Amino acid sequence: MTDQRLVTALEAAVLAVPGVVGLYRSGTLLGNALEAATQAVGLRDAGSRLRISEEAERTRVEAAIGVSETAAASITVARVRDAIIEVVAEHALPPADVVLTVVRVEPT
């Protein structure tokens, strides 16, 4: 199980990046729907909006973000990646493999 301090630090770091307007649950539509259903009936607690898997040699972090149209998405994505890599390193975990998906572009 992922350390809640790591989850909190990662979510805060992602949301602090200029140009990020939202952090959404990562994963497929069907997977998210099933997870929401199990949470609704009390079979599971609400989890992180990030998917984090810690392995011996790498830490994989997946995030789905919303970005502002006022900032170039490529720059925002690069900044989010850097923020995630920094937080993972601060927690003395193996280097991060980061998978980011822009799921929304927010108009200004």
N, CA and C atoms as a LAMMPS dump frame, in Angstrom:
ITEM: TIMESTEP
0
ITEM: NUMBER OF ATOMS
324
ITEM: BOX BOUNDS ff ff ff
-5.0000000000000000e+02 5.0000000000000000e+02
-5.0000000000000000e+02 5.0000000000000000e+02
-5.0000000000000000e+02 5.0000000000000000e+02
ITEM: ATOMS id mol type element x y z
1 1 1 N 0.836 -1.188 0
2 1 2 C 0 0 0
3 1 3 C 0.878 1.247 0
4 2 1 N 0.453 2.227 -0.719
5 2 2 C 1.212 3.463 -0.854
6 2 3 C 1.046 4.326 0.396
7 3 1 N 2.14 4.911 0.822
8 3 2 C 2.174 5.796 1.981
9 3 3 C 1.307 7.035 1.708
10 4 1 N 0.394 7.333 2.611
11 4 2 C -0.511 8.475 2.44
12 4 3 C 0.249 9.8 2.377
13 5 1 N 1.379 9.891 3.067
14 5 2 C 2.182 11.127 2.996
15 5 3 C 2.71 11.34 1.58
16 6 1 N 3.114 10.256 0.919
17 6 2 C 3.584 10.347 -0.463
18 6 3 C 2.449 10.793 -1.375
19 7 1 N 1.29 10.188 -1.225
20 7 2 C 0.128 10.551 -2.041
21 7 3 C -0.207 12.023 -1.865
22 8 1 N -0.272 12.469 -0.63
23 8 2 C -0.598 13.864 -0.336
24 8 3 C 0.442 14.81 -0.936
25 9 1 N 1.713 14.473 -0.785
26 9 2 C 2.784 15.32 -1.322
27 9 3 C 2.734 15.372 -2.844
28 10 1 N 2.479 14.231 -3.487
29 10 2 C 2.4 14.207 -4.947
30 10 3 C 1.212 15.016 -5.459
31 11 1 N 0.05 14.822 -4.842
32 11 2 C -1.132 15.568 -5.279
33 11 3 C -0.923 17.071 -5.105
34 12 1 N -0.347 17.473 -3.984
35 12 2 C -0.096 18.895 -3.737
36 12 3 C 0.9 19.453 -4.752
37 13 1 N 1.937 18.69 -5.056
38 13 2 C 2.948 19.145 -6.016
39 13 3 C 2.358 19.311 -7.407
40 14 1 N 1.518 18.374 -7.815
41 14 2 C 0.883 18.461 -9.143
42 14 3 C -0.02 19.679 -9.205
43 15 1 N -0.85 19.86 -8.197
44 15 2 C -1.8 20.979 -8.198
45 15 3 C -1.122 22.342 -8.066
46 16 1 N 0.116 22.368 -7.559
47 16 2 C 0.846 23.63 -7.404
48 16 3 C 1.529 24.085 -8.699
49 17 1 N 1.569 23.219 -9.691
50 17 2 C 2.236 23.573 -10.95
51 17 3 C 1.4 24.613 -11.7
52 18 1 N 2.016 25.724 -12.1
53 18 2 C 1.278 26.723 -12.873
54 18 3 C 0.71 26.103 -14.152
55 19 1 N -0.552 26.396 -14.425
56 19 2 C -1.202 25.843 -15.611
57 19 3 C -2.058 24.629 -15.332
58 20 1 N -1.877 23.987 -14.175
59 20 2 C -2.716 22.838 -13.808
60 20 3 C -3.989 23.36 -13.163
61 21 1 N -5.137 22.964 -13.698
62 21 2 C -6.417 23.426 -13.157
63 21 3 C -7.205 22.293 -12.501
64 22 1 N -6.708 21.068 -12.6
65 22 2 C -7.412 19.96 -11.971
66 22 3 C -6.596 18.693 -12.003
67 23 1 N -6.874 17.832 -11.045
68 23 2 C -6.261 16.511 -10.962
69 23 3 C -7.406 15.516 -10.877
70 24 1 N -7.442 14.581 -11.805
71 24 2 C -8.557 13.652 -11.922
72 24 3 C -8.086 12.227 -11.662
73 25 1 N -9.024 11.366 -11.337
74 25 2 C -8.692 9.975 -11.08
75 25 3 C -8.13 9.356 -12.355
76 26 1 N -6.961 8.777 -12.224
77 26 2 C -6.282 8.159 -13.358
78 26 3 C -6.845 6.768 -13.602
79 27 1 N -6.913 6.373 -14.851
80 27 2 C -7.385 5.033 -15.199
81 27 3 C -8.45 5.076 -16.274
82 28 1 N -8.996 3.914 -16.578
83 28 2 C -10.003 3.827 -17.623
84 28 3 C -11.375 4.247 -17.095
85 29 1 N -12.251 4.59 -18.002
86 29 2 C -13.61 4.988 -17.627
87 29 3 C -14.316 3.848 -16.891
88 30 1 N -14.208 2.639 -17.412
89 30 2 C -14.858 1.485 -16.779
90 30 3 C -14.261 1.207 -15.403
91 31 1 N -12.938 1.248 -15.312
92 31 2 C -12.283 1.01 -14.03
93 31 3 C -12.682 2.041 -12.99
94 32 1 N -12.751 3.297 -13.403
95 32 2 C -13.161 4.364 -12.481
96 32 3 C -14.621 4.212 -12.066
97 33 1 N -15.473 3.789 -12.998
98 33 2 C -16.887 3.584 -12.674
99 33 3 C -17.043 2.446 -11.664
100 34 1 N -16.318 1.369 -11.858
101 34 2 C -16.388 0.245 -10.918
102 34 3 C -15.861 0.643 -9.542
103 35 1 N -14.785 1.403 -9.528
104 35 2 C -14.236 1.861 -8.25
105 35 3 C -15.223 2.776 -7.532
106 36 1 N -15.862 3.675 -8.273
107 36 2 C -16.855 4.572 -7.676
108 36 3 C -18.028 3.782 -7.112
109 37 1 N -18.439 2.742 -7.817
110 37 2 C -19.554 1.918 -7.346
111 37 3 C -19.195 1.19 -6.052
112 38 1 N -17.98 0.644 -5.963
113 38 2 C -17.583 -0.059 -4.741
114 38 3 C -17.437 0.913 -3.575
115 39 1 N -17.037 2.152 -3.861
116 39 2 C -16.958 3.159 -2.798
117 39 3 C -18.349 3.56 -2.335
118 40 1 N -19.295 3.654 -3.275
119 40 2 C -20.654 4.083 -2.941
120 40 3 C -21.361 3.099 -2.015
121 41 1 N -21.078 1.821 -2.188
122 41 2 C -21.734 0.816 -1.335
123 41 3 C -20.893 0.465 -0.106
124 42 1 N -19.773 1.174 0.069
125 42 2 C -18.977 1.006 1.277
126 42 3 C -17.991 -0.136 1.245
127 43 1 N -17.726 -0.699 0.086
128 43 2 C -16.779 -1.811 0.002
129 43 3 C -15.332 -1.339 -0.105
130 44 1 N -15.15 -0.061 -0.359
131 44 2 C -13.803 0.469 -0.536
132 44 3 C -13.787 1.946 -0.172
133 45 1 N -12.679 2.386 0.443
134 45 2 C -12.504 3.804 0.757
135 45 3 C -12.074 4.555 -0.491
136 46 1 N -12.341 5.858 -0.507
137 46 2 C -11.88 6.697 -1.617
138 46 3 C -10.362 6.676 -1.644
139 47 1 N -9.813 6.516 -2.811
140 47 2 C -8.367 6.428 -2.942
141 47 3 C -7.778 7.666 -3.575
142 48 1 N -6.527 7.567 -3.87
143 48 2 C -5.796 8.654 -4.497
144 48 3 C -6.282 8.897 -5.914
145 49 1 N -6.132 10.124 -6.35
146 49 2 C -6.422 10.437 -7.744
147 49 3 C -5.265 10.017 -8.634
148 50 1 N -4.144 9.653 -8.022
149 50 2 C -2.976 9.177 -8.754
150 50 3 C -2.888 7.661 -8.651
151 51 1 N -2.257 7.049 -9.623
152 51 2 C -1.924 5.629 -9.528
153 51 3 C -0.429 5.556 -9.272
154 52 1 N -0.068 4.925 -8.171
155 52 2 C 1.334 4.834 -7.787
156 52 3 C 1.664 3.373 -7.542
157 53 1 N 2.708 2.891 -8.205
158 53 2 C 3.177 1.536 -7.93
159 53 3 C 4.67 1.604 -7.645
160 54 1 N 5.038 1.045 -6.517
161 54 2 C 6.428 1.057 -6.085
162 54 3 C 7.025 -0.321 -6.328
163 55 1 N 8.089 -0.344 -7.108
164 55 2 C 8.792 -1.581 -7.397
165 55 3 C 10.225 -1.438 -6.916
166 56 1 N 11.004 -2.492 -7.026
167 56 2 C 12.37 -2.472 -6.518
168 56 3 C 13.237 -1.442 -7.23
169 57 1 N 13.084 -1.313 -8.549
170 57 2 C 13.984 -0.451 -9.309
171 57 3 C 13.351 0.841 -9.814
172 58 1 N 12.026 0.933 -9.846
173 58 2 C 11.346 2.115 -10.378
174 58 3 C 10.086 2.39 -9.567
175 59 1 N 9.659 3.628 -9.572
176 59 2 C 8.377 4.029 -9.006
177 59 3 C 7.551 4.567 -10.161
178 60 1 N 6.386 3.993 -10.386
179 60 2 C 5.54 4.44 -11.501
180 60 3 C 4.42 5.31 -10.944
181 61 1 N 4.266 6.507 -11.514
182 61 2 C 3.217 7.431 -11.102
183 61 3 C 2.426 7.808 -12.344
184 62 1 N 1.109 7.595 -12.283
185 62 2 C 0.215 7.965 -13.378
186 62 3 C -0.73 9.051 -12.872
187 63 1 N -0.917 10.074 -13.703
188 63 2 C -1.8 11.174 -13.321
189 63 3 C -2.578 11.652 -14.534
190 64 1 N -3.812 12.06 -14.288
191 64 2 C -4.657 12.67 -15.314
192 64 3 C -4.912 14.104 -14.854
193 65 1 N -4.543 15.058 -15.697
194 65 2 C -4.624 16.46 -15.285
195 65 3 C -5.472 17.281 -16.245
196 66 1 N -5.974 18.379 -15.711
197 66 2 C -6.603 19.408 -16.523
198 66 3 C -5.632 20.569 -16.589
199 67 1 N -5.547 21.207 -17.75
200 67 2 C -4.631 22.319 -17.914
201 67 3 C -5.382 23.546 -18.418
202 68 1 N -4.802 24.692 -18.156
203 68 2 C -5.357 25.946 -18.646
204 68 3 C -4.918 26.16 -20.086
205 69 1 N -5.806 26.71 -20.877
206 69 2 C -5.429 26.974 -22.263
207 69 3 C -4.458 28.151 -22.379
208 70 1 N -4.27 28.894 -21.292
209 70 2 C -3.355 30.034 -21.337
210 70 3 C -1.894 29.603 -21.296
211 71 1 N -1.614 28.392 -20.864
212 71 2 C -0.244 27.878 -20.824
213 71 3 C -0.129 26.723 -21.817
214 72 1 N 1.013 26.613 -22.47
215 72 2 C 1.222 25.505 -23.399
216 72 3 C 1.154 24.192 -22.629
217 73 1 N 0.33 23.262 -23.102
218 73 2 C 0.161 21.978 -22.417
219 73 3 C 1.487 21.243 -22.283
220 74 1 N 2.336 21.335 -23.3
221 74 2 C 3.616 20.628 -23.247
222 74 3 C 4.504 21.155 -22.121
223 75 1 N 4.468 22.458 -21.89
224 75 2 C 5.259 23.041 -20.801
225 75 3 C 4.675 22.636 -19.457
226 76 1 N 3.363 22.673 -19.343
227 76 2 C 2.707 22.275 -18.092
228 76 3 C 2.998 20.816 -17.789
229 77 1 N 2.895 19.95 -18.782
230 77 2 C 3.167 18.524 -18.589
231 77 3 C 4.615 18.31 -18.141
232 78 1 N 5.55 19.021 -18.749
233 78 2 C 6.96 18.889 -18.354
234 78 3 C 7.166 19.331 -16.905
235 79 1 N 6.489 20.398 -16.51
236 79 2 C 6.606 20.877 -15.126
237 79 3 C 5.988 19.891 -14.139
238 80 1 N 4.866 19.295 -14.51
239 80 2 C 4.24 18.283 -13.64
240 80 3 C 5.159 17.081 -13.5
241 81 1 N 5.716 16.631 -14.619
242 81 2 C 6.653 15.497 -14.576
243 81 3 C 7.812 15.806 -13.635
244 82 1 N 8.404 16.99 -13.77
245 82 2 C 9.526 17.371 -12.917
246 82 3 C 9.126 17.417 -11.444
247 83 1 N 7.93 17.928 -11.158
248 83 2 C 7.448 18.001 -9.769
249 83 3 C 7.278 16.6 -9.182
250 84 1 N 6.735 15.684 -9.973
251 84 2 C 6.549 14.303 -9.499
252 84 3 C 7.901 13.647 -9.245
253 85 1 N 8.831 13.809 -10.17
254 85 2 C 10.166 13.225 -10.011
255 85 3 C 10.832 13.754 -8.745
256 86 1 N 10.676 15.04 -8.48
257 86 2 C 11.27 15.652 -7.291
258 86 3 C 10.67 15.086 -6.001
259 87 1 N 9.348 14.957 -5.949
260 87 2 C 8.7 14.427 -4.742
261 87 3 C 9.106 12.972 -4.512
262 88 1 N 9.147 12.186 -5.554
263 88 2 C 9.553 10.778 -5.415
264 88 3 C 10.984 10.7 -4.874
265 89 1 N 11.869 11.537 -5.389
266 89 2 C 13.257 11.549 -4.905
267 89 3 C 13.323 11.984 -3.442
268 90 1 N 12.514 12.985 -3.063
269 90 2 C 12.494 13.462 -1.672
270 90 3 C 12.049 12.37 -0.707
271 91 1 N 11.265 11.421 -1.187
272 91 2 C 10.794 10.32 -0.343
273 91 3 C 11.716 9.106 -0.42
274 92 1 N 12.896 9.302 -1.007
275 92 2 C 13.927 8.263 -1.09
276 92 3 C 13.425 6.983 -1.757
277 93 1 N 12.592 7.155 -2.782
278 93 2 C 12.085 6.017 -3.546
279 93 3 C 12.911 5.842 -4.813
280 94 1 N 12.806 4.68 -5.442
281 94 2 C 13.49 4.501 -6.73
282 94 3 C 13.021 5.543 -7.736
283 95 1 N 13.838 5.85 -8.748
284 95 2 C 13.478 6.878 -9.739
285 95 3 C 12.08 6.661 -10.315
286 96 1 N 11.458 7.776 -10.678
287 96 2 C 10.062 7.737 -11.13
288 96 3 C 9.95 7.587 -12.641
289 97 1 N 9.044 6.719 -13.051
290 97 2 C 8.524 6.679 -14.409
291 97 3 C 7.179 7.379 -14.321
292 98 1 N 6.987 8.44 -15.096
293 98 2 C 5.793 9.262 -14.986
294 98 3 C 4.959 9.136 -16.254
295 99 1 N 3.671 8.826 -16.068
296 99 2 C 2.723 8.755 -17.18
297 99 3 C 1.665 9.818 -16.931
298 100 1 N 1.6 10.809 -17.82
299 100 2 C 0.65 11.905 -17.663
300 100 3 C -0.322 11.927 -18.827
301 101 1 N -1.576 12.184 -18.503
302 101 2 C -2.608 12.335 -19.518
303 101 3 C -3.327 13.654 -19.278
304 102 1 N -3.419 14.466 -20.322
305 102 2 C -4.21 15.696 -20.229
306 102 3 C -5.63 15.317 -20.622
307 103 1 N -6.558 15.412 -19.673
308 103 2 C -7.933 14.997 -19.92
309 103 3 C -8.877 16.173 -20.105
310 104 1 N -8.37 17.379 -19.846
311 104 2 C -9.225 18.555 -19.986
312 104 3 C -8.355 19.777 -20.239
313 105 1 N -8.801 20.625 -21.156
314 105 2 C -8.173 21.918 -21.374
315 105 3 C -9.229 22.953 -21.02
316 106 1 N -8.925 23.711 -19.984
317 106 2 C -9.871 24.673 -19.415
318 106 3 C -9.788 26.002 -20.16
319 107 1 N -10.892 26.474 -20.708
320 107 2 C -10.857 27.781 -21.377
321 107 3 C -10.692 28.908 -20.366
322 108 1 N -10.167 30.017 -20.854
323 108 2 C -9.954 31.154 -19.945
324 108 3 C -11.128 32.096 -19.992
